[in-house]
Amino acid sequence: VQLQASGGGLVQAGGSLRLSCAASRSIFSINTMGWYRQAPGKQRELVAIIARGGSTNYADSVKGRFTISRDSAENTVYLQMNSLKPEDTAVYYCNAAFFAPSFDMYWGQGTQVTVSS
């Protein structure tokens, strides 16, 4: 599967951005889709994930501020980011994971999110 991420940019603290991740196949054929981020000098971390059945999970640092959602007609997953903080600054990566026949992960190209104070 190919993933095309978009929507990053520069925003002031307290602002909002929406990231999009378009998949090259039906998102219902994918076990989980999610967003990860990597700040300079830090490891890549999970931000939010949505399972094929619709359940979601978030990093504690973004709960209540970020929302992951999907549009099956567009094969697209979104990350709505509100109340952004400077510590949210990172490159955000879209991810797709398959559980069978073997565990496999695919990554989008990354989109930069910069939050100024």
N, C-alpha and C positions, 0 to 999 in steps of 0.2 A: 504494500500500500504506500502511496505517496501522500505526504502531508504538506500543505501550504499554509504557513502562518502569516498573519498580518495584523495590523492595528496598533503596533507600538508607537511610541513617540515621547515627547517631552511634555510634562504637565506639572503644575504647581502642587504642592502639598495640599491635600483636601480635595483635589480634583478627581476626575474619573476618566477611565479608558476602557474600551472594549476590544479584546483580542478575538480573532477568528482563526479557526483551523479547519481548512477544507480538505476532506479526504477523497481519494481517488476511487473509493468504493463505498458501498453502503456501510454506514456506521453501525448498523445492527449486525454486521458480520464480524465486528471487532469486539473483543471481550471488554476491554476498558479503554477509554480515552482520557487523557489528562493533560495538565499543564505543569511543567517543572520550571524552575528558574535557577540561574547561576549568577551570583554576584562576583565581582573581581576578587580573586584570592580565596573564594569559598567553594565548597562542594555544591554540586547540583542538588536541589531539594524539591520534593513534591509540594506543589501548591494546591492543586485540586484535581479530583478524579471523578469520572462518572462511568458507572458500569452499564453493560448492555441493558440490564433490567431497569436502569434509571436511578439506582442509588448513588449517592454522592458522598465524598469525603473531602475534608479540607485540612490544611495545616492549621495549627492553633493560631498562628500569627495572622492569618487572613480571615478567620471565622467571623461572620457578621459583616464583613466588608466586601468579600469577593463572592461571586456566584457563577458556578459552571452550569451551562445549559447546552441543549443541542437542538438542531433542526434536521430531522431525518430526511425531509424533502430536498434539502440542500447538502446533505452529507457533511454538515458543518457543526463543530463544537465551538462554543463561545466561552469567554471568561470576562464577565463584567467586574471591573475593579473600581470600587468607590472608596472614598476617604483615603486616598493614596498617601503614603508616607515616604519620606526619603529612603527609608530602609527597604522599600519595595523595589528600589532601583536594581535592575538585573537584566540579563538576557532571558527571555521567556521562550521555552521550547514546548511545542506540542508533541504529544506522545500517543502512540497506539500500541496496545498489547494484545497478543493472541495467546491463548492457553493451550490450544491443541492444533495439530498433533504434537507440537512441542512449544515450549514457551518462546515467544519471539517478540521483540520490541522494535518499533520504528519511530524515527524522530523527524520532525520538521526542521526547517533551517534556522529557527530562532528569530526573535524580534526584540529589539531593544526597548526597554521601558526605563525612562529617567524621570525621577520625581525630584523637583527642586524645592528647597526649603524657603 
